[in-house]
């Protein structure tokens, strides 16, 4: 009898937790920018050792800025998952000068992070949330000066992200959301000429998207 009672009590505690768990798939786009950063090149005399680069996001130019996210909500308020963001940055003509013909990460200053999220109780149907995560930068490196060129995807270093936003349900399964997202990446890329490029890039993004829960 005691054993049966303990089993029943255990099942009673597990079932509500399982019932509250959900998986959420999200897609988002938006407007993304990046402040200037210092870029260092070593081991390749074809390029300057240091360049102060002004970056442009050009979020809506092909390929556009976007993100994909999968979240497992283990409880009503706490979740975790993976977030892939296809960010991009172009150097301005003034900051490139005559030292580069191309300097950009435009098939993606891509980041893949493992995130944790905390969401709060709805207010008038709007549900605020915050999140943070760490992972990897996987950019498509495009660097050229006319005589030497580097073009390709590389894993260039760690990345970290912070975000805050709010969601609003439009049906039982679908919701809309908007958020601010900050991402920092350290990028050390190998150049085909034998040198190394290093730069740390911050991106700021205002995202809007849709989520599907099941």
VENBEL-V337364 format. One record per residue. N is the residue number from 1. RES is the residue in one small letter. SS is DSSP state (H for helix, E for strand, C for the rest). PHI is phi in radians with two decimals (* if undefined). BURIAL is I if it has 24 or more other C-alpha atoms within 12 Angstrom, else O. Layout:
# VENBEL-V337364
N_RES_SS_PHI_BURIAL + N_RES_SS_PHI_BURIAL
This chain:
# VENBEL-V337364
1_x_C_*_O + 2_x_H_-1.10_O + 3_x_H_-1.09_O + 4_x_H_-1.10_O + 5_x_H_-1.14_O + 6_x_H_-1.13_O + 7_x_H_-1.09_O + 8_x_H_-1.09_O + 9_x_H_-1.11_O + 10_x_H_-1.11_O + 11_x_H_-1.11_O + 12_x_H_-1.13_O + 13_x_H_-1.39_O + 14_x_H_-1.43_O + 15_x_H_-1.04_O + 16_x_H_-1.08_O + 17_x_H_-1.12_O + 18_x_H_-1.15_O + 19_x_H_-1.16_O + 20_x_H_-1.44_O + 21_x_C_-1.24_O + 22_x_E_-2.64_I + 23_x_E_-1.90_I + 24_x_E_-2.22_I + 25_x_E_-1.88_I + 26_x_E_-2.27_I + 27_x_E_-2.26_I + 28_x_E_-2.53_I + 29_x_E_-2.39_I + 30_x_E_2.68_I + 31_x_E_-1.97_I + 32_x_E_-2.27_I + 33_x_E_-2.37_I + 34_x_C_-2.57_I + 35_x_C_-1.25_I + 36_x_C_-1.13_O + 37_x_E_-2.62_I + 38_x_E_-1.48_I + 39_x_E_-2.06_I + 40_x_E_-2.04_I + 41_x_E_-2.20_I + 42_x_E_-2.23_O + 43_x_C_1.42_O + 44_x_C_-2.43_O + 45_x_C_-1.19_O + 46_x_C_-1.25_I + 47_x_C_-2.16_I + 48_x_C_-1.19_O + 49_x_C_-1.23_O + 50_x_E_-2.52_O + 51_x_E_-2.43_I + 52_x_E_-1.57_I + 53_x_E_-1.88_I + 54_x_C_-1.62_I + 55_x_E_-1.83_I + 56_x_E_-2.12_I + 57_x_C_-1.52_I + 58_x_C_0.82_I + 59_x_C_-1.04_I + 60_x_C_-1.79_O + 61_x_C_-1.50_O + 62_x_C_-1.08_O + 63_x_C_-1.34_O + 64_x_C_-1.24_I + 65_x_C_-1.25_I + 66_x_E_-2.78_I + 67_x_E_-2.62_I + 68_x_E_-2.26_I + 69_x_E_-2.50_I + 70_x_E_-2.15_I + 71_x_E_-2.21_I + 72_x_E_-1.83_I + 73_x_E_-1.54_I + 74_x_C_-1.23_I + 75_x_C_-2.52_O + 76_x_C_-1.15_I + 77_x_C_-2.08_I + 78_x_E_-2.16_I + 79_x_E_-2.55_I + 80_x_E_-2.65_I + 81_x_E_3.00_I + 82_x_E_-1.97_I + 83_x_E_-2.37_I + 84_x_E_-1.89_I + 85_x_E_-2.18_I + 86_x_E_-1.68_I + 87_x_C_-1.53_I + 88_x_C_-2.64_I + 89_x_E_-2.44_I + 90_x_E_-2.02_I + 91_x_E_-1.33_I + 92_x_C_-1.35_I + 93_x_H_-1.06_O + 94_x_H_-1.13_O + 95_x_H_-1.36_I + 96_x_H_-1.24_I + 97_x_C_1.04_O + 98_x_C_-1.76_O + 99_x_C_-1.39_I + 100_x_C_-2.32_I + 101_x_C_-1.62_I + 102_x_E_-2.45_I + 103_x_E_-2.66_I + 104_x_E_-2.85_I + 105_x_E_-2.22_I + 106_x_C_-2.02_I + 107_x_C_-1.64_I + 108_x_C_2.12_I + 109_x_E_-1.54_I + 110_x_E_-1.22_I + 111_x_E_-2.27_I + 112_x_E_-2.21_I + 113_x_E_-2.21_I + 114_x_E_-1.68_I + 115_x_E_-1.99_I + 116_x_E_-2.09_I + 117_x_E_-2.28_I + 118_x_E_-2.25_I + 119_x_E_-1.99_I + 120_x_C_-1.96_O + 121_x_C_-1.14_O + 122_x_C_-1.11_O + 123_x_E_-2.20_O + 124_x_C_1.00_O + 125_x_C_1.51_O + 126_x_E_-1.64_O + 127_x_E_-2.00_I + 128_x_E_-1.28_I + 129_x_E_-2.67_I + 130_x_E_-2.34_I + 131_x_E_-2.76_I + 132_x_E_-2.70_I + 133_x_E_-2.87_I + 134_x_E_-2.33_I + 135_x_E_-3.11_I + 136_x_E_-2.24_I + 137_x_E_-1.67_I + 138_x_E_-2.30_I + 139_x_E_-1.40_I + 140_x_E_-1.66_I + 141_x_E_-1.45_I + 142_x_E_-2.28_I + 143_x_E_-2.36_I + 144_x_E_-2.68_I + 145_x_C_-2.20_O + 146_x_C_1.72_O + 147_x_C_-1.90_O + 148_x_C_-2.35_O + 149_x_E_-2.55_I + 150_x_E_-2.16_I + 151_x_E_-2.61_I + 152_x_E_2.83_I + 153_x_E_-1.40_I + 154_x_C_-2.51_I + 155_x_C_-1.53_I + 156_x_C_-1.86_I + 157_x_E_2.63_I + 158_x_E_-1.37_I + 159_x_E_-2.42_I + 160_x_E_-2.47_I + 161_x_E_-2.46_I + 162_x_E_-2.29_I + 163_x_E_-2.63_I + 164_x_E_-2.62_I + 165_x_E_-2.90_I + 166_x_E_-2.66_I + 167_x_E_-2.09_I + 168_x_E_-2.45_I + 169_x_E_-1.26_O + 170_x_C_-1.98_O + 171_x_C_-2.82_O + 172_x_C_-1.12_O + 173_x_C_-1.88_O + 174_x_E_-1.87_O + 175_x_E_-2.53_I + 176_x_E_-1.81_I + 177_x_E_-2.54_I + 178_x_E_-2.39_I + 179_x_E_-2.77_I + 180_x_E_-1.81_I + 181_x_E_-2.29_I + 182_x_E_-1.92_I + 183_x_E_-2.34_I + 184_x_E_-2.12_I + 185_x_E_-2.36_I + 186_x_E_-1.76_I + 187_x_E_-2.17_I + 188_x_E_-2.09_I + 189_x_E_-1.98_I + 190_x_E_-1.51_I + 191_x_C_-1.65_I + 192_x_C_-1.14_O + 193_x_C_-1.39_O + 194_x_C_1.80_O + 195_x_C_-1.65_I + 196_x_E_-2.30_I + 197_x_E_-1.90_I + 198_x_E_-2.33_I + 199_x_E_-2.78_I + 200_x_E_-1.83_I + 201_x_E_-2.13_I + 202_x_E_-1.88_I + 203_x_E_-2.16_I + 204_x_E_-2.08_I + 205_x_E_-2.41_I + 206_x_E_-1.88_I + 207_x_E_-1.88_I + 208_x_E_-2.29_I + 209_x_E_-2.84_I + 210_x_E_-2.29_I + 211_x_E_-2.16_I + 212_x_E_-2.13_I + 213_x_E_-2.00_I + 214_x_C_-2.66_O
